[in-house]
Amino acid sequence: MSKKPLFPQLNGMLYGGDYNPDQWLDRPDILAQDIEYLKKAKINCVSLGIFSWSSYEPRENEYHFEWLQQVMDNLYANGIYTILATPSGAKPAWLDKNYPDCLRVDNMGVRYHHGDRHNYCMSSQNFRNKLKNINTLLAEKFSHHPGLLMWHISNEMGGECFCPECQKKFIEYLCNKFDNDIDKLNKAWWTTFWSHKFSCFEEIEPPFANGSIDIMGLNLEWKRFTTWNMIDCMKSEIEVVKSFNPDIPVTANLMNMYNGLDYRELAKEIDVVSWDSYPRFHNDWESFEDTMREFSYSHAVFRGLKKDKPFMLMECSPSSTNWQAYNKLKRPGVLRLQALQAVGCGSDTVQYFQIRKSRGSFEQFHGAVIDHAGIDNRIFREVSEIGDILSKISSVAGTTVKAEAALLFDWDNRWAIQDMQGLCNADKKYEKTLVDFWREFNRLGAEMDVIGTSDSFDGYKIIIAPMLYILRRDVAEKLTQFVKNGGQLLATYLTGYVDENLLCHLGGFPGENLSDLFGLYSEEIDTLFPSDRNGIQFRGCDNTIEVFDYCEILKIKDAEIIGRYTDDFYKDTAAITVKCFGEGSAYYVAARTKAADLAPIFEQMLKNVGIVPNKMPPHVLYHERSGDGERYGFYYNLGENQIDIKNVKGIDLASGKEIDGELVLDKYAVAVVKF
């Protein structure tokens, strides 16, 4: 695969962060000083204007762009590029006062007051008109500025609105989806239950908290509509800025595993995927290593939204945050691990929130590159060290991560599982299950993408599909063909229960003929209390692995049983099976276990398709990027002690040292080895 650097003009990695010079316009000495600080840290790009609408337009139709012109000119003159945001992330007070329909309405039907962020109604025509106006002026003035690298659309988009205009658009959306046929909608949503049948589309309301929240199809379709409406508003912004210079790429910074929008749909409309990473390091509920591996999974999620190019780490904190329950400092060396972890997972950027700490208001104590006291501190030294490393590994830019295994994850499947009435209603732990499966493959040394069911399965040899509750016919056909062609598939309990409208498949689970692929069907599913105990004993093995949360009771057709339950009335019945199908194999795990206890199955799947995992010593995280015949290995010591890694040969780009068989990593150290 050839290299595709995101920003060829940088000749390497982008290094920077969110910068808010409009907070300091009365201190030109600070603005001048900041440029020197940025150069010292080898920062080559900043994001501007993310929350600057009130600085651009302090009163309606009164505009001030001269400060932005001067800042961008000064930055570019000093070799620092700009990512320029559209200012829809937060509205000025005059807009809400003059056009109250721009304010959102909550799920109780109450209109918001002015303030906070994520606070605009996506359907308000007044909002869209004013937004188009300010974006037009920005694009007209700056879209051909030599320092402009990219457009940053809004900021961390999210939330929903239940106002009359959004309700009207929702009805139009439903009419379009169901072909203006109310009977078709009633059948899809099974509305004869509890006498919820609609006689016309105009009777339908969104799922208000004090209204109808008991129609599963309605709840899911509202979430899909909210994604559609947010994307529609975002596209209106993109259309404006692209009309002045179509060559400038656009992004929108996404949030880690955000539950409110389907990012797979949103990613189709932007040129580059970027996201904001804020791990809760050094917590008291999981190990530091588990946190790091979980965020490798998160990087894989966002990498998977556009697999053909690098992604962007748009935000991370140089030190502590200020909004978490416990805002703990990152220990020395952890920022380097976090920054280079993103690069190893496929990012061509490392960016911070924020460049300079705000003097007042909500984020005045959020971590920053430049502290209130200046730069003579540990954080700035670590930021500068990372800038130096990024300059030394510049040849990595444009390479990508190649994975032969994939984990299936869909946002609407997640929403449907959350809303499902059954099993453990408090938390079905879908997200945790995904992370645990991915993390175990990572520990085994196998790189894994995270993709959606609508994505192509070409190029993958292994697919893991945990809790694939929603099963469409086309997905079932793709999975069947994947196994028939030699792929290794593993599915779990709760697979194939409902269709895309959340109607149960008839004839046994998993539906859509997947019972033939796996050679079984599920008769019942048992929910275990935390105090309940069961286990699985593998065939030919004396050890028993623990089972918790869920146990499906299977009816075997022609699958081979490789693990049986040890307890309860379904003792000795099938718990783990495999069926050879075509050239491949289909595994089924009917109960929830620790992912690590399934490692023998994962290893067998890897062996079946000839994948030789690059297994590391304990506490070592490994990722690899490649392109244009070049390979780069990223080694991270997540432990407290020095670790020796054998059979490594190449050049450590960060240190310039030749590695001839043994790589030694100190605590929290990172090596980037060109093979």
Residue, then its C-alpha position, 0 to 999 in steps of 0.5 A: m500500500s502506498k503512503k497517503p500523508l494527510f498533509p504533504q505540505l508539513n513533510g511529516m506529522l502535524y503537531g498542535g492543538d486548540y488555541n484561543p487567541d481571541q481570549w488574549l487580544d488585549r495582551p499582544d505581548i502574550l500572543a507574540q510570546d506564544i509563537e515563540y513557545l510554539k516554535k520551541a515545542k516544535i508545534n507546527c499547527v493550531s486550531l483556531g476559532i472553535f468558539s469564536w462566534s461572539s468575537y467575530e460577530p459581537r452584535e448581529n451584523e457587526y463583524h470583526f475578522e481583523w484579529l483572525q487575519q493578523v493571528m493567521d498571518n503571524l502564525y504562518a510567517n513563523g511556519i505554523y499552519t491553521i486548522l480553522a473551525t466553523p463557529s457553530g460549537a457555541k452560539p452568541a447570546w444575541l442570537d438566542k435572544n433575537y431568534p429563540d427558535c435556535l435554542r433546543v427543546d429537551n425530551m420533556g418539551v422544555r426549551y433550553h436557556h442560552g448557554d453551555r455548548h451543543n446547544y443549537c437546534m439543527s432544524s432551526q432555519n434562523f440558525r442555519n441562515k445565521l450560520k451560513n452567513i458567518n461561514t460564508l464570510l469566514a470562507e470568503k476571507f480565509s479559504h485561500h490563506p496560505g496557512l489554512l490547512m483544514w476546516h474544522i466543522s463545529n465542535e464535538m457535535g451531539g445532543e438532540c432536539f424535540c422542538p416542533e420543527c424537529q418533530k415536523k422533520f422527523i415525520e417527513y423523515l418517516c414518511n420518506k423511509f416508509d414510503n408514505d405508507i402508515d400501515k408499513l410503519n405500523k407493521a415494522w413497529w408492531t404497533t398493535f401492541w398496547s393499542h399504539k397503532f397510528s392512523c396517520f404519520e402526523e400522530i407520531e411524536p418523538p420519544f418524549a420522556n413523558g410520552s411514548i418510550d415503549i415502541m422499540g422501533l420508534n426509539l431506534e428510528w429517532k436516534r437514526f433521525t437525530t444522526w441524519n438531522m445533525i449530518d444534514c446541518m453539518k453538510s450545510e456548513i461543509e457546502v459553504v466552505k467547500s464552495f470557496n475552495p474545494d481543495i481544503p479538506v474538512t473534518a469534525n472532531l468526534m468523541n470517544m464511543y459517543n452514544g448520541l450519533d452514528y459516527r459511521e454515517l457521519a464519517k461518510e461526509i468528512d474528508v478525514v476522521s478526527w477524534d478527542s481522546y481523554p483516558r481516565f489514567h491511574n484510576d482505581w478500577e482498572s490497571f494502567e495497562d488495561t486503560m492503554r489497551e482500551f484506548s488502542y481499541s478506541h483508536a481502532v474504532f475511529r481508524g475503521l471509519k476511513k480505513d484507506k488513510p490515517f486519522m487525526l488525534m484532534e484533542c488530548s490533555p497535556s496533563s489533567t482534565n478538569w471535568q472528570a470526577y477525579n482529575k488526576l495528573k498524568r505521571p511522567g512519561v504517560l503523555r509520551l505513551q499516549a501521543l505515540q500510541a495514537v501514531g502507532c494506531g494510525s494517526d498522522t497528528v498529535q493535538y492538545f486541548q489546549i495550547r494556553k490555559s484560559r484565565g477564567s471560566f469553565e476550563q481555566f484549570h484544564g491541562a494546557v501546553i502553556d500554563h498560567a505560570g509559563i512554560d518552565n515546567r514538566i508538562f512543557r518539557e514533555v510536550s517539547e520532547i514529543g515534538d522532537i520525537l515526531s520530527k524524527i519519525s516524520s517518515v511514518a506519516g501517510t502509512t497505515v495499519k494493516a489488520e487481517a482480523a476485524l471486530l463488528f460494531d454498529w451504533d444502531n446495534r448498540w442502541a437496540i441492545q441498550d433499549m431492549q427490555g430483557l436480560c439485565n436491564a441495568d447494563k448489558k455491557y455491550e461496549k465492555t464486551l467489545v473492548d474485552f474481545w479486542r483487547e485479548f486479540n491485542r494481547l495475543g499480538a494480532e492487530m484488529d480493525v473495528i468495522g461495521t456490518s455494512d463495510s466490506f469484509d474483503g481482506y479479512k481472515i477473521i471476524i469476531a461478532p459479539m452480541l450481533y443482536i440486529l441482523r439484516r438479511d444482507v449481513a447474514e449473507k455476507l457472513t455466510q459467504f465470508v465463512k464459505n470462502g475460508g474465513q473464521l467467524l466467531a459469534t456469541y449469545l444474543t446473535g440474530y434476534v431482531d431485524e433492522n426494525l427490531l422485529c424478532h426473527l421467527g424460526g429460532f435464533p440466530g435468524e436469517n438462516l444463520s442457524d444453518l451456518f452455525g449448526l444450532y439454534s438458541e432455545e432460551i437465554d438465562t440471565l444470571f444474578p451476580s451471585d449465580r455461578n456456572g462454568i464451561q468445561f472444554r472438551g479434553c480439558d480438566n480446567t473450567i472457565e467461569v461463566f457470568d451474566y448470560c447463558e444461552i441454551l442451545k439446540i444442536k443441529d450439526a455443530e461440533i460441541i467443544g465446550r459444555y456447561t458444568d452446572d444448573f438444569y442445562k448442565d452438560t449441554a452445549a456452550i461453545t461450538v464450531k462448524c466447518f462450513g465451506e472452506g472456513s469455520a463458524y464458532y459460537v460462544a453461548a455464554r459470557t466469559k472472560a475474553a482471556d478464557l477464550a484465548p485457545i479458540f482465538e489462537q486456533m482461529l489464527k492458526n487456521v488462516g495462517i496468521v502468525p501473531n507478533k506476541m509480545p512479553p507481558h506489559v508490552l503493547y505493539h502496533e505496526r504501520s506500513g506503506d511504500g514497502e516500509r514497516y514501522g514497529f511501535y513498542y510501548n512499555l506499559g509496566e513499572n519495570q524495564i523490559d527486554i524484547k527479543n528478536v527486534k532488528g532495525i533502527d529506533l528512529a527516536s534515538g537513532k540507535e540500531i537494534d540488533g536482536e534485543l530492544v530494551l525499554d525502560k518504564y513507560a518508554v516507547a521505541v519506533v523501529k523502522f525494520 
